[in-house]
C-alpha cells in the first residue's frame, strides 16, 4: 500500500534528474529574474553608488552569517529525509522534522544576536564618507532575517528531501515576489511621496527580507497542512518503530557539520569582498568615489547579474542531494554516474554562455539599466566579476556532488586549500593589479577546487569526465562564435552603448538574442544540446 501511494505521489514530481534540476532552477530563475528586475528601478531610488555598495555588502555579510548559523542543516535535512524515505521509514522522517525545527530555531536566534554585535565593529571598514551609522543600522535590520530564514530553510529542506521540487521552486519565487513588492512599494512611498531621505529606502530594502521570509513561512505552513496527511497515512501503515530520537539527532548533526564547514569555507568570498576588499583597495590608492563604484559593481550589480547563471547551482543541488543520496542507499552506481554527468553537462552548457553574455554586454548593461557615476570603471569591474559568475555555476555543483557521495573530508580539504589560495594571493595581486587581482586570486582557488574534486570523484567511482571535457571544448567554440557575432552586430548598428537608454536597451536585447541563437546553432551542429538533454535520436 505504501509503495503504491509513494509511486502515485512521485508521479506528481519530476522523476528525471535533469527535469528535477531544471524545475528547481526554474524556481530560482524566476526568483533571481525578479531580483534583477527590481534592482534596476531600486538603483535609481537609492541614487548613490555608496548606498548600492552598502546594500550589496550588507547582503554578503548576511549570507555568510546565515550559511554558518544554519550549520548546513537544510542540506543535511534533505539528505537524511531522502535516505529514510528510500528505506520507507516514515516514522523516522516525521521525527527528523521535529528535531530539525528546534535546532534551526536556536541557531537562527544565536546568529541574529551575533550579527547585531558584529555590525558595530565592521561598519567603519565598510562605510565611506562617514556613513558608519547608516551601515550599522542596515546590518542590524538585516540581522532579524537570520532568525526567520532558517525556519523557512527547515521546511524547504524537509520537502526537498521528499523530492517536492515543484513546491521548493514555487517557494523561492513566492518569497522573492513578496520581498520585491514590499521593497519597491514602500521605498517609493518613502522617497517620492513622503520625501524622506534615501537612506530610508535602504532600510526598507533590508527589512523586506524578514517580511518576505515570514510570508513564505506562512505559505509553506498551508502547504504542509494540506500534504502532511500523505506522510501520516504511511506512518500509520508502518509496522516498524522509528529510530531513536538521540540517534537521529546525532546523525543529523554529524551530517550537518561537514556542510557547516563547507559553508564557512565555500562562502568565504562574502567576507573577503565585504570586509577585506575595501581596505585593500584603499591601500592600493583608490579614492572614495572610485571605491564606491567598484564595490557597487562587485557587491550589488555584479551579484544581481551573476545570480542569473549561478541559479543553476542551487537548482541542480536541490536535485543532486536527494537523487544521489537515494542512489547511494540503493547502491545504484549507474544512476550515480548518469546523474553526475547530466548535472555537469547541463550547468556548463547553460551557465557558461550566460556568464559570457555578462562579460560581453557589461557596458551596455550599465548604460541602459543601472545607476553609476563612472560608466567605464563600472563596466570594467563587471567584466572581471562575470568570471566569478562562471565559476559560481560549476564549483557549488562539484562541492554538492562530493558531499552527496560522502567524500566530505576530501571536499573540505579542497575548500581549505581554495580559501588559502584566495587569501594568500589576494594581497600581492591586488597590490600589483588593483581590483582585478581579487578575481584572479579567487579564480585560481576555485579552479583548484573543481579540478581536484573531479579527480577525486573519478578515482573513487571510476567515472570518466572525457565526454564532459569534449563537450566543454565545443562550448568554448560556441563562445568564440558569440563574441564574433557581437562584434559584427555592433559594427552594423546594434551597438547598445552610444544611444539613449531606451534605444540602447532594445539594441542590446536584439544583439543578445542573435548571439545566443548563434551559440545554440554552433553547438547544435556538433550535437551537444541533443546529447546533453537526451533528445530522441541522439
N, C-alpha and C positions, 0 to 999 in steps of 0.2 A: 504493500500500500504506500509506504514511504517513498519507495523508488519511483512509483508511478506519479505521485504528487510532485516529487522533485523534477521528474522528466518534464511534466507539464509546466512547471514553474520556469524551468530553464529554457523552454521554448519561447518564453517571452523576453529573453535576453539574448545577446549575441554570443553564440557558441564559438564562432570563429575567432581566433586570436586577433587577426588583423581587423576584423569588424569591431571587436571589443575595444581594441586600441583606438580605432578611428572614431567610434562613438564617444569614448572618453575624451578624445582630442576635440571632437565636435563641441562638447560642452565647454571645454577650456577655451576653444577658439572663439565661441560666441562671447564668453566672459571677457576674454582679452580684447576682442574687437570692440566691445562696449567700452572697455577701459581705454583703448586707444582713441576712440571717437570722442569720449568725454574730455580726454587730455587736450584736445585741440581748443575748444572754447574755454576750458579751465585755465590754460596757459594765458589766454587773453584776460581772463578775470583777475588772475594773480598779477599780470602785467609787470613781472620782475624776474630776471634770471636768478636773483638771490632767493626769492620765495620759492621758485620752482626747484632750486637746489635743495632748500630746507625740506620741502615736501618729499622729494625723492630720497634724500639722505635719511630722513626720519623713517621712511618705509624700509630702507635697507636694514637699519638697526632693529626695527620692529620684527622684520622677517627672521633675522638671526636669533633674536631672543625667543621668538615664537618657536622656531625649529628646535632650539635647545630645550625649551621647557615643555614641549610636548613629548620630548625624550624619545622620538621615533615611535611613539606609541600608536598613532593611527596606522602606520605601515605594519607594525607588529600585530595589531588587531586584525588587519586584513589577512596577513599570512596565517595566523593561528585559527581564525574563523574558517578560512578556506581548508585548512588541514582537518579540522574536526567535522566540517561539512562533508568532506570526502570520506571520512570514517562513518558518516551517518550518526554521529554522537551529538544529537541536537540539544540534549540537556546541558552538555558542557558549553556549547555555543551560547546558550541562554545565560549561563553563569559568567562566561567571559565578558558579556555585555555589561553586566553589573559591576564586575571588578574594575574594568577599564574606565567606567564612568567616574568612579571615586578617585582613581589615580589621576586622571586628567583634570578633574575639578581642583585637586590640591596643587598640582604642578602649575596650572594656569594662574592660580592666586599668587603663588610664590614668584612666578615670572613677572606678573604685573607689578608687584611691590619692588622687585629688583630693578626693573626698568625705570621706575619713578626715581629711585635712588641714583642710578647711573646717569640719568638725564642731567642732574646738577653738575656732574663732573665733566661730561663730554660736550656740553653745549658750547663752551668757549672755543673749542677746537673746530667746530662746525661753522659757527656764525661768522659773518663778515659785516663790516660797518656797524659794530656794537649792537648786534641783534641777539645777544645771548639769551635774553629773557624770552623772546619770541620762539627761539629754538627749544628752550627748556619747556615752555608751555605746550608746544607742539608734541614733544616726546611724551609728556605726562598724559595728555589727552589720548594719544595713540596707545599708551600702555594699557588702558582699560580693555582694549580689544584682546589683549593677551589672556584675559580671564574668560572671555566668551568664545573665542575662536577654537580653543582646544575642545570645548564641549561639542561644537559643530564637527570638528575633526573626528571625535569619538564615534558619533553616529554614522558619519560618512565611511569611516574605516570598517565599521561593523557590516554595513550593507555592501561595501565594495568586496569584502571577503565572501559574500554570497553571490557575487557577480551581478549585482544590481547596478550595472554600469549606466543604464539609462537614467536612473534616479540620481546617481552620483554626478553625472554630467549636467542634468537639469538643475541640481542644487547649486553647482558652480555658476551657471548662467543666472539663476534667480538671485543669488546673493549679489552678483555684480550689478545686475539691472537695478536692484533696490538701492544699492550703495550709490550708483551714479545718479539715479533720480533724486535721491535725497541731497547729494552733494551739489549738483548743479542748481536745483531749485532753491535751496537755502542760501548758497553762496551768492547767487544772482540777486536774491531778495536783499541780502545784507549789503552788497556793494552798490547795486544800481537803484534799489528802491529806498532802502534806509540810509544810504550814503555813508556806510561805516568804512573804517579803514580796511584795506585789502588783506591785512593780516587775519581778519576775522574769516575771510574765505578760506585761508589756510587752516584755521582751527576747525571750521566746519568740515573741511575735507577729511581731516584725520579722524574726526568724531564719527564720520559716516561709516567707518569700518566696523565699529561696535554696533551701530544701529542696524547695519545690514546683517551682521552675524546673528543678532537676536532674531531678526525676521527670518533668516534661513533656518535657524533652530526651530522656530515655530512651524515652518513649512515641513521640516523633516519630522516633527512631532506628529503632525496629522498623517503623514505618510506611514510612520511607524505604527500608529493606532490602527490604520487600515490593513497593514500587511503582517503585523506580528502574529495574527491568528494562524497564518500558514505554518509558522515555526511551532506554535503552540500545539497544533494538531499533530505534528510529527513528534513532539516531545511526549504527548500522551500515548502514542503508539510504540514508543521506545521502551523496551523491557530492561535494558541495562541501566546502571546508575551513571551519573555524571562523574567526571574526575573530581578528586578532592579540591576544595577551594584553594588551599595552600599550594597544591601542585600547579594549578592553573595560574595562580598569581605569580609564582616563581618562574614558570615557563614564559609568561607574558613579559615580565620584567627582564629576564635574561635575553629574550628575543629583542626587546626594545633597546637594550644597552648598545649593541652594535649599530643600530640605526641612530642612536643618540650620538655616538662617537662620529659616525659618518656625517651627521648633521652639523656637528661642531666644526669638522674639518671641511666638509663639502660646501658649506655656505660661508666659508671664511671670506669670500670676496665681498660680502656685505659689510663686514667690519673693515676690511682693507680699504674699500672705496669710500666709506663714510667717515672713518676716523684717521687712517694713516695717510691716504692720498692728499687731503687738503694741506697737511703740514709739509709733505714732500714737495708739493707744487709751490708752496710759499718759499721753501728753501731754494728751489730751482730759480726763483726770481719772478714768478708771475705776479702781476698786480691784482688787486681785489676784484676789479671788473672782469679781467680775463679769467680769474679763478672761478667767479660765479658762472661765467659762460661755460667753462669746461665741466664743472661739477653738475650744472644743469643738463648738459649733454650726456654725461656719464650716468647720473643718478635719476634723471627724470625722463627726458626724451628717449635716450638710449634704452632704458629699462622698458618703456612702453613699447617701442618698436621691436626690440629683441624678444619681447614676450610672444610675438606672433610665431616665429619659428620655434621658440622654446616651449610652446604649449604641447608640441609633440611629445616632449619628455614626460610630463605628468600624465598625459593621455595614455601613453603606452606603459608607463609604470603602473597605472591603475589596472592594466590588463596583465602585465608581466607577473606581478606578485601572486594573484590567485591562480592563474593558469599554470605557471611553473611550479608553484607550491603543490598544486593538485597532481601535476605530472610526476614530481619527485615522490610524493606519497604513494603513487601507483607504480613507481619505477618504470615509467614510460619514457625511455631515453630518446626514441624517435620523435616524440612530441616535443620534448625539451629542445632538441636540435632545431626542429622546424620553427618553433616559437622564437628562438633566438635569432635565427636568420631572417624571419619575417619582420621582427622588430627593428633590427639594424638596417635592413634594406629599405624599409618604409620610411623611417625617420631621416635617413640620408637622402633619399630621393625627393622627399617633400621639403624637408627643412633646409637643405643646402641652398637651393635657388632662392628661397625666401630671404635667408640671411644675405645672400649676394645682392639681392634687389635693394636691401637697406644700404649696402655699400655703394651701389651704382647711383641710387636716387637720393643720397644723403642731402645734397644741397637743394634739390627740388623739394624734398620733404620739409626741410626747414623753411624754404622760401614760401611755400604755399600753405603750410599747416601750423607751424609753431612760432611762438614769440621768441625773438632773440635780439640782442643788441649788437651782435657780431656774427654775421652770416658765415663768413669764411672760416672763422675759428670753430663755430658750432658744427658746421658740415665736416670739417677735417676731423674733429673729435669723434663725431658719429661714425665716420668710416672705420676708425680703429675699433670703436665699440661693437660694430657689426661682426667683427671676428669673434667676440665673446658670444654673440648670438649663435654662431655656428657651433662653437664648442659646447655651448649650453644645450644644444639639441642632443648630441651623442653621449657626452660624458655622464649625465644622470642616468641615461638608459643603461649604459655599461655598468654603472655602480649598482643600480637596482637589480640587474641581472645577476651580478656577483652575489648580492645579498640573498636573492631568492634561491640561488644554487648552493647556499650555505658556505660560500667562500668568503666568509666575513672577515677572518683575520687577514686574508690577502688584500681585500679592498681597503681595509683600514690602514694597512701598511702602505699601500699605494697612495691613499689620501694623505697620509702623513708626509710622504716624500713630495707630493704635489704641493702641499702648503709650504713646506720648507723651501722648495724651489721658487715659489712665487714671492715669498717674503725676502729671501736672501738676494734674489736677482732684482727685486723691485728697487732697492736703494741705489745701486750703481747704474741701472738702466734709466731710471727717472733722472738721476743727476746728469747722465750723458745725453739723453734724448728728450727729456721732458715728459709730457703726459703719454706719448706712445709707449714709453718704457713699461708702464704698468700693464698694458695689454700684452706686450711681448713676454713679460715675465709670467703672466697668467696663462698665456698660450703654451709656453714651454712646460709648465706644471701640468696643465690639462692633457697635453699630448702624451706625457709620461704616463699619466693615469690610464688613458684609453689604451695605449699600445700594450703596456704590461698587463693590464687586466684582461685584454683579449687573448694574450698569450697564455695566461693562466687558465682561462676557460678552454682554450684549445687543448692544452696539455691534460687537464683533468677530465674533460668529457669527450676528447677526441673529435672535436668539431672543427671542420675546415672553414676558414674565412676567405678562401681564394676567390670564390664567386662574388662575395661581397666587395672585395678589393677590385675585381674586374668591373663590377657594376659602378663602383665609385669613380673609376678611371673614365668611364663613359659619361658619368655625371659632370666631371670636370670639363670634358669636351663640350657638353651642353652649356656649361657656364661661359666658356670662351665664345660660343655662338651667341649667347645672350649679350655679352659685352660688345661684340661686333655689331649686333643688331641695334643696341642702344646708341652707339656712336653714329651709325648710319642714319638712324631716325632723327637724332639731334641735328645732323647736317642738312636734312631735308625739311626742317622746320618744326619737328616735335620736340623742341627744347623746353623743358619745364622751368627754366631759370629766368631768362630775360623777357619776362612778361608780367602782366598783373597777376595777382594771386589766383583769381578765378580761372583765367585763361591758362596759366601755368599748371594749375591742378588738372584741368581737362587734358592738356597735352601730356602730363605725366601719366595719367591713367591710360591714355591711348598708347603711349610709348611702352608702358609696363605690360599691358595686355599682349602686345605684339611680341615683346621679348620673351614672355612666358610661353606663348604659343611656339616660338622658335625652339625654346628649351624642350618642350614636350615633343615637338616634331623630330628634333635631332635624336633624342633618347628613344623615341618610338622606332626610328629606323633601325636602331640596334636592339630592339625588342626588350628594353629594360623595364618599362612600366608593365608590359604584358606578363613578364616573368614574375615581377615583384607582387603584383596583385592577382596572380593566378588566373589571368584571363583565358578563357577556354581556347584550346588550340595551341597553347604555349606551355 
